Amino acid sequence: MLPTLLTAVFGVLAAALLRGFTGFGFGLAAVPLLSLALPPATVVPLVVVLQTLVGAAGLRGAWRLCDWQAIRGLFPGLVLGVPIGIAILTEAAPNQVRLVIGLMIAASVLVLWRGLRLPPNPSMAVTLTVGLLSGVMSGLSSMGGPPIVVYLLALAHGPAQVRATSIVYFMLAALVSLVPMAWRGLIHRDTLLWMLACLPVLFGGSWAGSWAFRRARPHHHRATALGVLSVLATVLIVRALL
């Protein structure tokens, strides 16, 4: 039991540090790390609960800096895209899905490294398309974050606004997932017990990541975000090919 607990606590701590610094990445880091110790049926609801809690705690600080126009444009696409992704998942092989997503993320990172920029107020069509892509990827693989992160990094915003918008968006996305999970009984006593065990490192790691963000230079935030996306793309592509 102790190795399982230590592995879970370490996974939540690492994910909380990343989320505190960048505003995103909690689920991307927490799901694979927690899966080393806990079954998927426990991991996914636990991550959603933890992400909702840490997002709600950071909502006050992010509220003022959040790009609410982007949130309003992205969210409908997310809701529409999830069932499409689930439908595709039933027809596509898992490795095909991993390869396509990995290549899409890698291409997006390459374009961002080369200096892609969107205007401060992109068209509704662009924003809705990004939200839809995020929703499809969420339905396919529970990894709908990369399109949103790429979109926010391409906007002419400072790191603080990118981070604040990410915090608000992923908190709302977790909340939307929480409702059907609770209704279907996926959140139960064990989920709540693991949540209580992880709460100290969840908020401690998030605070430490936020502290580091406030002391980092602006280019550090962008480099960290692109680095995380690059690692994710590499892992997905290698896993699909092997």
C-alpha positions as a Markdown table, in Angstrom:
| # | Residue | x | y | z |
|---|---|---|---|---|
| 1 | Met | 0.0 | 0.0 | 0.0 |
| 2 | Leu | 2.8 | 2.4 | 0.9 |
| 3 | Pro | 4.5 | 2.2 | -2.6 |
| 4 | Thr | 1.1 | 2.8 | -4.2 |
| 5 | Leu | 0.5 | 5.8 | -2.0 |
| 6 | Leu | 4.0 | 7.3 | -2.6 |
| 7 | Thr | 3.7 | 6.8 | -6.4 |
| 8 | Ala | 0.2 | 8.5 | -6.4 |
| 9 | Val | 1.4 | 11.4 | -4.3 |
| 10 | Phe | 4.5 | 11.9 | -6.5 |
| 11 | Gly | 2.3 | 11.9 | -9.6 |
| 12 | Val | 0.0 | 14.5 | -8.2 |
| 13 | Leu | 2.9 | 16.7 | -7.0 |
| 14 | Ala | 4.6 | 16.7 | -10.4 |
| 15 | Ala | 1.3 | 17.5 | -12.2 |
| 16 | Ala | 0.5 | 20.2 | -9.7 |
| 17 | Leu | 3.9 | 21.8 | -10.1 |
| 18 | Leu | 3.5 | 21.9 | -13.9 |
| 19 | Arg | -0.1 | 23.2 | -13.7 |
| 20 | Gly | 1.0 | 25.9 | -11.2 |
| 21 | Phe | 3.7 | 27.1 | -13.5 |
| 22 | Thr | 2.0 | 26.9 | -16.9 |
| 23 | Gly | -1.7 | 26.9 | -16.1 |
| 24 | Phe | -2.2 | 23.6 | -17.9 |
| 25 | Gly | -0.8 | 20.1 | -18.0 |
| 26 | Phe | -2.3 | 18.6 | -14.8 |
| 27 | Gly | -4.2 | 15.9 | -16.6 |
| 28 | Leu | -1.4 | 15.3 | -19.2 |
| 29 | Ala | 1.1 | 14.6 | -16.4 |
| 30 | Ala | -1.2 | 13.1 | -13.7 |
| 31 | Val | -3.0 | 10.4 | -15.8 |
| 32 | Pro | 0.1 | 8.5 | -16.9 |
| 33 | Leu | 1.9 | 8.9 | -13.6 |
| 34 | Leu | -1.1 | 7.8 | -11.5 |
| 35 | Ser | -1.7 | 4.9 | -13.8 |
| 36 | Leu | 1.5 | 3.4 | -12.6 |
| 37 | Ala | -0.1 | 2.8 | -9.2 |
| 38 | Leu | -3.9 | 2.9 | -9.7 |
| 39 | Pro | -6.3 | 1.3 | -12.2 |
| 40 | Pro | -7.7 | 3.6 | -15.0 |
| 41 | Ala | -11.2 | 3.4 | -13.5 |
| 42 | Thr | -9.9 | 5.1 | -10.4 |
| 43 | Val | -7.3 | 7.4 | -12.1 |
| 44 | Val | -9.6 | 9.3 | -14.5 |
| 45 | Pro | -12.3 | 10.3 | -12.0 |
| 46 | Leu | -9.6 | 11.2 | -9.4 |
| 47 | Val | -7.8 | 13.5 | -11.8 |
| 48 | Val | -11.1 | 15.2 | -12.7 |
| 49 | Val | -11.9 | 15.8 | -9.1 |
| 50 | Leu | -8.4 | 17.1 | -8.3 |
| 51 | Gln | -8.4 | 19.3 | -11.3 |
| 52 | Thr | -11.8 | 20.8 | -10.4 |
| 53 | Leu | -10.6 | 21.5 | -6.9 |
| 54 | Val | -7.3 | 23.1 | -7.8 |
| 55 | Gly | -8.9 | 25.0 | -10.6 |
| 56 | Ala | -11.6 | 26.4 | -8.3 |
| 57 | Ala | -8.9 | 27.5 | -5.8 |
| 58 | Gly | -7.0 | 29.4 | -8.6 |
| 59 | Leu | -10.1 | 30.9 | -10.2 |
| 60 | Arg | -10.0 | 34.1 | -8.1 |
| 61 | Gly | -6.5 | 34.9 | -9.2 |
| 62 | Ala | -7.1 | 34.0 | -12.8 |
| 63 | Trp | -10.5 | 35.7 | -13.2 |
| 64 | Arg | -9.2 | 39.3 | -13.9 |
| 65 | Leu | -6.6 | 38.3 | -16.4 |
| 66 | Cys | -8.6 | 35.6 | -18.2 |
| 67 | Asp | -9.5 | 36.1 | -21.9 |
| 68 | Trp | -13.2 | 35.5 | -21.5 |
| 69 | Gln | -13.8 | 36.0 | -25.2 |
| 70 | Ala | -11.6 | 33.0 | -26.0 |
| 71 | Ile | -13.4 | 31.0 | -23.3 |
| 72 | Arg | -16.8 | 31.8 | -24.8 |
| 73 | Gly | -15.6 | 30.9 | -28.3 |
| 74 | Leu | -13.8 | 27.6 | -27.4 |
| 75 | Phe | -16.3 | 26.0 | -25.0 |
| 76 | Pro | -19.1 | 25.3 | -27.5 |
| 77 | Gly | -16.7 | 23.4 | -29.7 |
| 78 | Leu | -15.5 | 21.3 | -26.8 |
| 79 | Val | -19.1 | 20.3 | -26.0 |
| 80 | Leu | -19.8 | 19.4 | -29.7 |
| 81 | Gly | -16.5 | 17.6 | -30.3 |
| 82 | Val | -16.5 | 15.1 | -27.5 |
| 83 | Pro | -19.2 | 12.9 | -28.9 |
| 84 | Ile | -17.6 | 13.0 | -32.3 |
| 85 | Gly | -14.3 | 11.9 | -30.8 |
| 86 | Ile | -16.0 | 9.0 | -29.0 |
| 87 | Ala | -17.7 | 7.9 | -32.3 |
| 88 | Ile | -14.4 | 7.9 | -34.1 |
| 89 | Leu | -12.8 | 6.0 | -31.2 |
| 90 | Thr | -15.1 | 3.0 | -31.8 |
| 91 | Glu | -13.9 | 2.7 | -35.4 |
| 92 | Ala | -10.2 | 3.6 | -35.2 |
| 93 | Ala | -7.3 | 1.5 | -33.8 |
| 94 | Pro | -5.7 | 2.9 | -30.6 |
| 95 | Asn | -2.3 | 3.2 | -32.2 |
| 96 | Gln | -3.7 | 5.1 | -35.2 |
| 97 | Val | -5.3 | 7.5 | -32.8 |
| 98 | Arg | -2.1 | 8.0 | -30.9 |
| 99 | Leu | -0.1 | 8.5 | -34.1 |
| 100 | Val | -2.5 | 11.1 | -35.5 |
| 101 | Ile | -2.7 | 13.1 | -32.3 |
| 102 | Gly | 1.1 | 12.9 | -31.8 |
| 103 | Leu | 1.8 | 14.2 | -35.3 |
| 104 | Met | -0.8 | 17.0 | -34.9 |
| 105 | Ile | 0.8 | 18.1 | -31.7 |
| 106 | Ala | 4.3 | 17.9 | -33.2 |
| 107 | Ala | 3.3 | 19.9 | -36.2 |
| 108 | Ser | 1.7 | 22.6 | -34.0 |
| 109 | Val | 4.8 | 22.9 | -31.8 |
| 110 | Leu | 7.0 | 23.3 | -34.9 |
| 111 | Val | 4.7 | 26.0 | -36.2 |
| 112 | Leu | 4.8 | 27.8 | -32.9 |
| 113 | Trp | 8.6 | 27.5 | -32.7 |
| 114 | Arg | 8.7 | 29.2 | -36.1 |
| 115 | Gly | 6.8 | 32.2 | -34.7 |
| 116 | Leu | 3.1 | 31.6 | -35.5 |
| 117 | Arg | 1.0 | 34.4 | -34.1 |
| 118 | Leu | -2.8 | 35.0 | -34.1 |
| 119 | Pro | -4.4 | 38.4 | -33.7 |
| 120 | Pro | -5.7 | 39.3 | -30.2 |
| 121 | Asn | -9.2 | 38.7 | -31.4 |
| 122 | Pro | -9.3 | 35.8 | -33.9 |
| 123 | Ser | -12.4 | 35.0 | -35.9 |
| 124 | Met | -15.1 | 33.0 | -34.3 |
| 125 | Ala | -14.6 | 30.3 | -37.0 |
| 126 | Val | -10.9 | 29.8 | -35.9 |
| 127 | Thr | -11.8 | 29.8 | -32.2 |
| 128 | Leu | -14.7 | 27.3 | -32.7 |
| 129 | Thr | -12.5 | 25.1 | -34.8 |
| 130 | Val | -9.9 | 24.9 | -32.1 |
| 131 | Gly | -12.5 | 24.1 | -29.5 |
| 132 | Leu | -14.0 | 21.4 | -31.7 |
| 133 | Leu | -10.6 | 19.9 | -32.3 |
| 134 | Ser | -10.0 | 19.9 | -28.5 |
| 135 | Gly | -13.4 | 18.2 | -28.0 |
| 136 | Val | -12.7 | 15.5 | -30.6 |
| 137 | Met | -9.3 | 14.8 | -29.0 |
| 138 | Ser | -10.9 | 14.6 | -25.6 |
| 139 | Gly | -13.4 | 12.1 | -26.8 |
| 140 | Leu | -10.6 | 10.1 | -28.5 |
| 141 | Ser | -8.0 | 10.1 | -25.8 |
| 142 | Ser | -8.9 | 12.3 | -22.9 |
| 143 | Met | -6.1 | 14.7 | -24.0 |
| 144 | Gly | -7.9 | 17.7 | -25.3 |
| 145 | Gly | -5.5 | 20.2 | -23.8 |
| 146 | Pro | -2.9 | 20.6 | -26.6 |
| 147 | Pro | -5.0 | 22.4 | -29.2 |
| 148 | Ile | -6.1 | 24.9 | -26.5 |
| 149 | Val | -2.6 | 25.5 | -25.3 |
| 150 | Val | -1.3 | 25.9 | -28.9 |
| 151 | Tyr | -4.1 | 28.4 | -29.6 |
| 152 | Leu | -3.4 | 30.4 | -26.5 |
| 153 | Leu | 0.3 | 30.5 | -27.1 |
| 154 | Ala | -0.3 | 31.8 | -30.6 |
| 155 | Leu | -2.4 | 34.7 | -29.4 |
| 156 | Ala | -0.7 | 38.0 | -28.8 |
| 157 | His | -1.1 | 37.7 | -25.0 |
| 158 | Gly | 1.5 | 37.8 | -22.3 |
| 159 | Pro | 2.3 | 34.7 | -20.2 |
| 160 | Ala | 0.1 | 35.8 | -17.3 |
| 161 | Gln | -3.0 | 36.0 | -19.5 |
| 162 | Val | -2.2 | 32.7 | -21.3 |
| 163 | Arg | -1.8 | 31.0 | -17.9 |
| 164 | Ala | -5.0 | 32.6 | -16.4 |
| 165 | Thr | -7.1 | 31.6 | -19.4 |
| 166 | Ser | -5.7 | 28.0 | -19.3 |
| 167 | Ile | -6.6 | 27.8 | -15.6 |
| 168 | Val | -10.2 | 28.9 | -16.2 |
| 169 | Tyr | -10.8 | 26.8 | -19.3 |
| 170 | Phe | -9.5 | 23.5 | -17.8 |
| 171 | Met | -11.4 | 24.1 | -14.6 |
| 172 | Leu | -14.6 | 24.5 | -16.6 |
| 173 | Ala | -13.8 | 21.5 | -18.7 |
| 174 | Ala | -13.1 | 19.4 | -15.6 |
| 175 | Leu | -16.4 | 20.6 | -14.1 |
| 176 | Val | -18.3 | 19.5 | -17.2 |
| 177 | Ser | -16.7 | 16.1 | -17.0 |
| 178 | Leu | -17.4 | 15.8 | -13.3 |
| 179 | Val | -21.2 | 16.0 | -13.6 |
| 180 | Pro | -21.7 | 12.9 | -15.8 |
| 181 | Met | -19.0 | 10.9 | -13.9 |
| 182 | Ala | -20.8 | 11.5 | -10.6 |
| 183 | Trp | -24.2 | 10.7 | -12.2 |
| 184 | Arg | -22.8 | 7.4 | -13.5 |
| 185 | Gly | -21.3 | 6.5 | -10.1 |
| 186 | Leu | -17.7 | 6.7 | -11.2 |
| 187 | Ile | -16.9 | 8.9 | -8.2 |
| 188 | His | -17.2 | 6.9 | -5.0 |
| 189 | Arg | -15.7 | 6.3 | -1.6 |
| 190 | Asp | -12.3 | 5.2 | -2.9 |
| 191 | Thr | -12.1 | 8.3 | -5.1 |
| 192 | Leu | -12.7 | 10.6 | -2.2 |
| 193 | Leu | -10.2 | 8.8 | 0.0 |
| 194 | Trp | -7.5 | 9.2 | -2.6 |
| 195 | Met | -8.5 | 12.8 | -3.1 |
| 196 | Leu | -8.0 | 13.5 | 0.7 |
| 197 | Ala | -4.6 | 11.7 | 0.6 |
| 198 | Cys | -3.4 | 13.9 | -2.3 |
| 199 | Leu | -4.8 | 17.3 | -1.3 |
| 200 | Pro | -1.7 | 18.5 | 0.6 |
| 201 | Val | 0.6 | 17.9 | -2.4 |
| 202 | Leu | -2.0 | 19.1 | -4.8 |
| 203 | Phe | -2.2 | 22.6 | -3.3 |
| 204 | Gly | 1.4 | 22.6 | -2.2 |
| 205 | Gly | 2.7 | 21.8 | -5.7 |
| 206 | Ser | 0.3 | 24.3 | -7.3 |
| 207 | Trp | 1.5 | 27.0 | -4.9 |
| 208 | Ala | 5.2 | 26.2 | -5.6 |
| 209 | Gly | 4.5 | 26.3 | -9.4 |
| 210 | Ser | 2.7 | 29.6 | -9.1 |
| 211 | Trp | 5.6 | 31.0 | -7.0 |
| 212 | Ala | 8.1 | 29.9 | -9.7 |
| 213 | Phe | 6.0 | 31.5 | -12.4 |
| 214 | Arg | 6.0 | 34.8 | -10.7 |
| 215 | Arg | 9.8 | 34.8 | -10.5 |
| 216 | Ala | 10.4 | 33.4 | -14.0 |
| 217 | Arg | 11.1 | 35.5 | -17.1 |
| 218 | Pro | 8.3 | 35.6 | -19.8 |
| 219 | His | 10.1 | 33.3 | -22.2 |
| 220 | His | 10.5 | 30.6 | -19.6 |
| 221 | His | 6.7 | 30.1 | -19.6 |
| 222 | Arg | 6.5 | 29.6 | -23.3 |
| 223 | Ala | 9.6 | 27.4 | -23.5 |
| 224 | Thr | 8.2 | 25.1 | -20.7 |
| 225 | Ala | 4.8 | 24.8 | -22.4 |
| 226 | Leu | 6.3 | 24.0 | -25.7 |
| 227 | Gly | 8.7 | 21.5 | -24.0 |
| 228 | Val | 5.8 | 19.7 | -22.4 |
| 229 | Leu | 3.9 | 19.5 | -25.7 |
| 230 | Ser | 7.1 | 18.2 | -27.5 |
| 231 | Val | 7.6 | 15.4 | -24.9 |
| 232 | Leu | 3.9 | 14.4 | -25.2 |
| 233 | Ala | 4.1 | 14.3 | -29.0 |
| 234 | Thr | 7.2 | 12.2 | -28.9 |
| 235 | Val | 5.8 | 9.7 | -26.4 |
| 236 | Leu | 2.6 | 9.3 | -28.4 |
| 237 | Ile | 4.4 | 8.8 | -31.8 |
| 238 | Val | 7.0 | 6.3 | -30.3 |
| 239 | Arg | 4.3 | 4.3 | -28.6 |
| 240 | Ala | 2.2 | 4.2 | -31.7 |
| 241 | Leu | 5.1 | 3.1 | -33.9 |
| 242 | Leu | 6.4 | 0.5 | -31.5 |
